């Protein structure tokens, strides 16, 4: 049986996967920020696990990076998953 992921685990996984995809892209943080209508600091906060993406921004980010959104998400093993209580969203 898989251990249940905590909010911090989920946020760290998303942040790590997001950072990997950003690094693999040819887009700068400034360009990503411009296209998502957020500040470059917000993009930095997402990739460094200081803020969480809203679900809308996560899907838009995935589309921008050319990956399916599920690739940014952890496998929760079909459990309820964590309840929201991580870092505040950055929209």
Buried (B, 14 or more C-beta within 10 A) or exposed (E): EEEEBEBEBBBBBBBBBBBBBBEEBEBEBEBBBBEBEBBBEBBBBBBEBBBBBEEEBBBBBBEBBEBEBEEBBBEBEEEEBBEEEBBEBBE
